[in-house]
């Protein structure tokens, strides 16, 4: 906690208007910060306790600015559990965002489509998630000042923010799928058998991130919107191998639609 306090002090020396809305930008989606005005950029490595990502497509910048007149902060890239730094390192950045005072969090990711009605390039509103990692960032001592020991996850993803996203997408003529995201640890892509299992369990998409940050943000009372970019069909659906280059390439193809959707959502949320 001392380290997080130092991180907040470091950030506030450079940022005069603390943000109310936070964003976590997944693989290949970091260009969203181009929509910001009055931008301030801080490298992760310059923030005590923040950590840096080792994954291509995760630039490692904390970007502050305004969108639609609202103060926002974006994590341009995230740390993943598979990088081997431990679950505490994965969620340290979102704890710092919460300590800065964010009230809403828009969390995004690149994922594999499990639902065979989806296609690469689709955006999916996360309605719920399945934590298949065997990890939970709330394991250990609980600080009741932060949140309850036993956290209710019934309403993890904000219905209100979800409805705003659906309304905005419709107005923009954008197809916004809706479904359940399943979290695997990675770094291997899921096997075809694991993808079949995920579908049986009710998942529409699968990936290697998002859920740890969401749990911590929910624990601290933050309202959450989740958007996944389906960059590929999950293993076994098509008779072809998977490649991270495809993830980055498809993310780049839909970045304009993504930018328009998220910008409009930020403008509409209260």
C-alpha positions as CSV (number, residue, x, y, z in Angstrom):
1,X,0.0,0.0,0.0
2,X,2.9,2.3,0.7
3,X,4.2,1.7,-2.8
4,X,0.8,2.5,-4.3
5,X,0.8,5.8,-2.3
6,X,4.2,6.7,-3.8
7,X,2.8,5.9,-7.2
8,X,-0.2,8.2,-6.7
9,X,2.1,11.0,-5.5
10,X,4.4,10.6,-8.5
11,X,1.4,10.8,-10.9
12,X,-0.2,13.8,-9.2
13,X,3.0,15.8,-9.6
14,X,2.3,15.7,-13.4
15,X,-1.5,15.6,-13.5
16,X,-3.5,18.4,-12.2
17,X,-7.0,17.0,-12.9
18,X,-7.4,13.4,-11.4
19,X,-9.5,11.2,-13.8
20,X,-13.0,9.8,-13.1
21,X,-12.9,7.3,-15.9
22,X,-10.2,4.7,-16.5
23,X,-9.5,2.6,-19.5
24,X,-7.4,-0.5,-19.9
25,X,-6.4,-0.9,-23.6
26,X,-5.7,-4.4,-24.8
27,X,-3.5,-5.8,-27.5
28,X,-3.3,-3.6,-30.5
29,X,-5.9,-1.2,-29.1
30,X,-3.6,1.4,-27.7
31,X,-4.2,3.9,-30.5
32,X,-7.4,5.0,-28.8
33,X,-5.4,7.6,-26.9
34,X,-5.2,9.5,-30.2
35,X,-8.7,10.7,-29.3
36,X,-7.5,12.4,-26.1
37,X,-7.1,16.2,-25.7
38,X,-4.7,17.9,-23.3
39,X,-2.7,14.7,-23.1
40,X,-0.1,13.9,-20.5
41,X,1.9,10.7,-20.9
42,X,3.8,8.9,-18.1
43,X,5.9,5.8,-18.8
44,X,5.0,2.8,-16.6
45,X,8.7,2.4,-15.7
46,X,8.6,5.9,-14.1
47,X,5.8,5.0,-11.7
48,X,6.7,3.1,-8.5
49,X,5.1,-0.3,-8.3
50,X,3.4,-0.1,-11.7
51,X,5.5,-2.6,-13.6
52,X,5.9,-2.9,-17.4
53,X,4.6,-5.3,-20.0
54,X,6.8,-7.5,-22.1
55,X,4.2,-8.2,-24.8
56,X,4.2,-6.7,-28.3
57,X,1.2,-4.4,-28.7
58,X,1.3,-3.2,-25.1
59,X,3.2,0.1,-25.2
60,X,3.6,0.7,-21.5
61,X,2.3,4.3,-21.1
62,X,-0.2,5.8,-18.7
63,X,-2.0,8.4,-20.7
64,X,-4.1,11.2,-19.2
65,X,-6.4,13.6,-21.0
66,X,-9.9,14.6,-21.8
67,X,-12.6,12.9,-24.0
68,X,-15.9,14.7,-24.5
69,X,-14.8,17.1,-21.7
70,X,-14.3,14.3,-19.2
71,X,-11.0,13.6,-17.4
72,X,-9.8,10.1,-18.4
73,X,-6.8,7.9,-17.9
74,X,-5.8,5.0,-20.1
75,X,-3.4,2.2,-19.6
76,X,-1.8,1.8,-22.9
77,X,-1.0,-1.9,-22.4
78,X,-1.3,-4.2,-19.4
79,X,0.7,-6.8,-17.5
80,X,-0.5,-10.4,-17.9
81,X,-0.4,-13.2,-15.4
82,X,1.5,-15.4,-17.9
83,X,4.4,-13.0,-17.8
84,X,5.4,-14.6,-14.5
85,X,5.3,-11.5,-12.2
86,X,2.5,-12.9,-10.0
87,X,-1.1,-11.9,-9.7
88,X,-0.3,-8.9,-7.4
89,X,1.8,-7.3,-10.1
90,X,-1.0,-7.9,-12.6
91,X,-3.6,-5.9,-10.5
92,X,-1.2,-3.3,-9.0
93,X,-1.9,-0.8,-11.9
94,X,-5.7,-1.0,-11.5
95,X,-5.3,-0.5,-7.7
96,X,-3.4,2.6,-8.5
97,X,-6.1,3.9,-10.8
98,X,-8.6,3.3,-8.1
99,X,-6.5,5.2,-5.6
100,X,-6.5,8.1,-8.1
101,X,-10.2,8.2,-7.7
102,X,-11.7,6.6,-10.9
103,X,-15.4,5.8,-10.6
104,X,-15.8,4.0,-13.9
105,X,-13.5,1.5,-15.7
106,X,-13.7,0.5,-19.4
107,X,-11.7,-2.6,-19.8
108,X,-10.8,-4.0,-23.2
109,X,-9.0,-6.9,-24.6
110,X,-8.2,-8.9,-27.7
111,X,-9.7,-12.4,-27.6
112,X,-10.6,-15.5,-29.5
113,X,-14.2,-16.0,-30.6
114,X,-15.7,-19.2,-29.2
115,X,-19.2,-18.5,-30.4
116,X,-19.3,-19.8,-34.0
117,X,-21.8,-17.0,-34.9
118,X,-19.0,-14.5,-34.3
119,X,-16.3,-13.5,-36.8
120,X,-12.9,-11.9,-36.6
121,X,-13.2,-8.2,-36.2
122,X,-16.4,-8.3,-34.1
123,X,-16.6,-6.3,-30.9
124,X,-18.3,-8.0,-28.0
125,X,-19.9,-6.4,-24.9
126,X,-18.8,-8.6,-21.9
127,X,-22.0,-9.5,-20.1
128,X,-20.3,-11.8,-17.6
129,X,-17.1,-13.8,-17.2
130,X,-15.8,-17.2,-16.2
131,X,-12.5,-17.3,-14.2
132,X,-10.8,-20.5,-15.3
133,X,-7.4,-19.5,-14.2
134,X,-7.4,-20.9,-10.7
135,X,-6.2,-17.5,-9.5
136,X,-8.0,-14.7,-7.6
137,X,-6.4,-11.4,-6.7
138,X,-8.5,-11.1,-3.5
139,X,-6.9,-14.2,-2.0
140,X,-5.0,-13.2,1.2
141,X,-5.8,-10.6,3.9
142,X,-8.7,-8.3,3.2
143,X,-8.8,-4.6,3.8
144,X,-12.5,-3.9,4.7
145,X,-11.9,-0.2,3.9
146,X,-11.4,-1.2,0.3
147,X,-14.1,-3.8,0.0
148,X,-15.9,-6.8,1.5
149,X,-14.2,-10.1,2.3
150,X,-16.8,-12.0,0.3
151,X,-17.4,-10.0,-2.9
152,X,-20.8,-10.4,-4.7
153,X,-20.1,-10.8,-8.5
154,X,-23.7,-10.9,-9.6
155,X,-23.6,-7.4,-11.1
156,X,-19.9,-7.2,-12.0
157,X,-20.5,-5.6,-15.4
158,X,-22.6,-2.4,-15.3
159,X,-26.0,-2.8,-17.0
160,X,-26.3,0.9,-17.4
161,X,-23.0,1.3,-19.1
162,X,-23.7,-1.8,-21.2
163,X,-27.0,-0.3,-22.4
164,X,-25.2,2.9,-23.3
165,X,-22.7,0.9,-25.4
166,X,-25.4,-0.9,-27.2
167,X,-27.3,2.3,-27.9
168,X,-24.2,4.0,-29.2
169,X,-23.3,1.0,-31.4
170,X,-26.7,0.9,-32.9
171,X,-26.6,4.7,-33.7
172,X,-23.2,4.2,-35.4
173,X,-24.4,1.2,-37.4
174,X,-21.9,-1.0,-35.6
175,X,-22.5,-4.6,-34.8
176,X,-21.8,-5.2,-31.1
177,X,-22.0,-8.8,-30.1
178,X,-22.7,-9.7,-26.4
179,X,-21.5,-12.6,-24.4
180,X,-19.4,-14.3,-21.7
181,X,-15.6,-14.0,-21.6
182,X,-13.6,-16.9,-20.3
183,X,-10.2,-16.2,-18.7
184,X,-7.4,-18.7,-19.3
185,X,-3.9,-18.0,-17.9
186,X,-2.0,-18.5,-21.2
187,X,0.6,-18.0,-22.7
188,X,-0.4,-21.0,-24.8
189,X,-3.5,-20.5,-26.9
190,X,-6.3,-22.7,-25.8
191,X,-6.5,-26.2,-27.4
192,X,-9.4,-27.2,-29.6
193,X,-10.6,-29.4,-26.8
194,X,-10.5,-26.5,-24.3
195,X,-12.4,-24.3,-26.7
196,X,-15.1,-27.0,-27.0
197,X,-15.2,-27.1,-23.2
198,X,-15.5,-23.3,-23.0
199,X,-18.4,-23.4,-25.4
200,X,-20.2,-26.1,-23.4
201,X,-19.6,-24.0,-20.2
202,X,-21.3,-21.0,-21.8
203,X,-18.4,-18.9,-23.0
204,X,-18.6,-16.8,-26.2
205,X,-15.0,-15.7,-26.2
206,X,-11.7,-16.6,-24.4
207,X,-8.5,-14.7,-23.6
208,X,-5.6,-14.2,-21.2
209,X,-6.5,-11.0,-19.3
210,X,-9.2,-8.7,-18.0
211,X,-10.7,-10.8,-15.2
212,X,-8.1,-10.0,-12.5
213,X,-8.4,-6.3,-13.0
214,X,-12.2,-6.5,-13.1
215,X,-12.3,-8.4,-9.8
216,X,-10.2,-5.7,-8.1
217,X,-12.1,-2.8,-9.6
218,X,-15.4,-4.3,-8.6
219,X,-14.1,-5.0,-5.0
220,X,-13.4,-1.2,-4.8
221,X,-16.9,-0.3,-6.0
222,X,-15.9,0.9,-9.5
223,X,-18.5,0.6,-12.2
224,X,-17.3,-1.6,-15.1
225,X,-17.8,-1.8,-18.9
226,X,-16.0,-4.6,-20.7
227,X,-15.4,-4.7,-24.5
228,X,-13.6,-7.5,-26.3
229,X,-12.2,-7.4,-29.8
230,X,-12.5,-10.8,-31.4
231,X,-9.3,-10.9,-33.4
232,X,-9.6,-14.6,-34.4
233,X,-11.7,-17.7,-34.2
234,X,-10.5,-19.7,-31.2
235,X,-8.5,-22.9,-31.8
236,X,-10.2,-25.7,-33.7
237,X,-13.1,-23.7,-35.2
238,X,-11.1,-23.1,-38.4
239,X,-8.5,-25.5,-39.7
240,X,-5.6,-23.1,-39.3
241,X,-2.9,-22.2,-36.6
242,X,-3.1,-19.2,-34.4
243,X,-0.6,-16.3,-34.4
244,X,-0.2,-13.2,-32.3
245,X,0.6,-11.2,-35.5
246,X,-3.1,-11.9,-36.5
247,X,-4.2,-10.5,-33.2
248,X,-2.4,-7.2,-33.8
249,X,-3.4,-7.0,-37.4
250,X,-7.1,-7.4,-36.8
251,X,-7.0,-5.0,-33.9
252,X,-5.5,-2.4,-36.2
253,X,-8.3,-3.0,-38.8
254,X,-11.1,-2.3,-36.3
255,X,-9.4,0.5,-34.4
256,X,-11.5,3.3,-36.0
257,X,-14.8,1.6,-35.0
258,X,-13.4,0.9,-31.6
259,X,-12.3,4.5,-31.1
260,X,-15.7,5.9,-32.2
261,X,-17.6,3.5,-29.9
262,X,-15.5,4.1,-26.8
263,X,-15.4,7.9,-27.4
264,X,-19.1,8.1,-27.7
265,X,-19.6,5.9,-24.6
266,X,-17.4,8.2,-22.5
267,X,-19.4,11.2,-23.7
268,X,-22.7,9.6,-22.7
269,X,-21.9,8.1,-19.3
270,X,-22.8,10.2,-16.3
